[in-house]
Amino acid sequence: MKNIAENNLVRFINIAKKKDGMFANFRVKGVRGGVLFSASIAVDMAAVPAVDTASDSLEKIIEECAKVAIREVKKTEFHFEGLTAV
């Protein structure tokens, strides 16, 4: 249960071109520490050092972006925003 790639689902959605750059979009669903979670992740392809969008295949680009997405989800810490009014 410690390896997010083995027990949780990381699904590639699409590649989107925006004015800021090109992004690989993923959806992550899984269980960590008894908590069910889901997240949407957009990885900037220009920020992935192992990717050359001009010469690499689409499969390699998606795989390298997924590795970055998994690494970032693993080390993310969430904070409770709090209740303002009940």
C-alpha positions in Angstrom: 0.0 0.0 0.0 3.0 2.4 0.1 3.6 2.5 -3.6 1.0 4.8 -5.2 1.8 3.5 -8.7 0.9 -0.1 -7.6 -2.3 0.3 -5.5 -3.8 3.5 -7.0 -4.9 4.5 -10.4 -3.1 7.2 -12.3 -5.0 7.8 -15.6 -3.8 9.9 -18.5 -6.6 12.2 -19.7 -5.3 14.4 -22.4 -2.7 16.9 -23.6 -3.9 20.5 -23.5 -2.2 23.5 -25.2 -2.8 26.7 -23.3 -1.3 30.2 -23.6 1.1 29.2 -20.7 2.4 26.1 -22.5 1.5 22.4 -23.1 0.2 20.3 -20.2 -0.3 16.6 -19.8 -3.4 16.1 -17.7 -3.9 13.1 -15.3 -6.5 12.0 -12.8 -5.4 10.1 -9.7 -7.7 8.0 -7.5 -6.6 5.9 -4.6 -6.3 5.1 -0.9 -3.5 6.4 1.3 -3.5 5.9 5.1 -7.1 4.8 5.1 -8.2 7.9 3.2 -9.9 7.7 -0.2 -8.7 10.6 -2.4 -8.9 11.8 -6.0 -7.0 14.6 -7.7 -6.5 16.2 -11.1 -2.9 17.0 -12.1 -1.7 19.1 -14.9 2.1 18.7 -15.6 3.8 21.4 -17.7 5.8 19.5 -20.3 8.5 22.2 -20.5 9.2 21.6 -16.8 10.0 17.9 -17.2 13.7 17.6 -17.8 13.7 14.1 -19.5 11.2 15.2 -22.2 12.1 16.7 -25.6 8.7 17.4 -27.1 10.2 17.8 -30.6 11.9 14.4 -30.9 10.4 12.1 -28.2 7.5 9.8 -28.9 4.1 10.5 -27.3 4.3 7.5 -25.1 7.6 8.6 -23.6 6.3 12.1 -23.0 3.2 10.8 -21.2 5.3 8.3 -19.2 7.8 10.9 -18.0 5.1 13.4 -17.1 3.3 10.6 -15.2 6.4 10.0 -13.2 6.6 13.7 -12.2 2.9 13.6 -11.3 3.3 10.6 -9.1 6.4 12.0 -7.4 4.6 15.3 -6.6 1.4 13.6 -5.3 3.5 11.4 -2.9 5.2 14.4 -1.3 2.2 16.7 -1.1 1.0 17.8 2.3 -2.6 19.0 2.7 -3.8 21.4 5.3 -7.4 21.8 6.6 -8.7 25.2 5.8 -11.0 25.3 8.8 -14.6 26.1 9.4 -15.5 29.8 9.2 -19.2 29.5 10.2 -21.4 26.6 11.0 
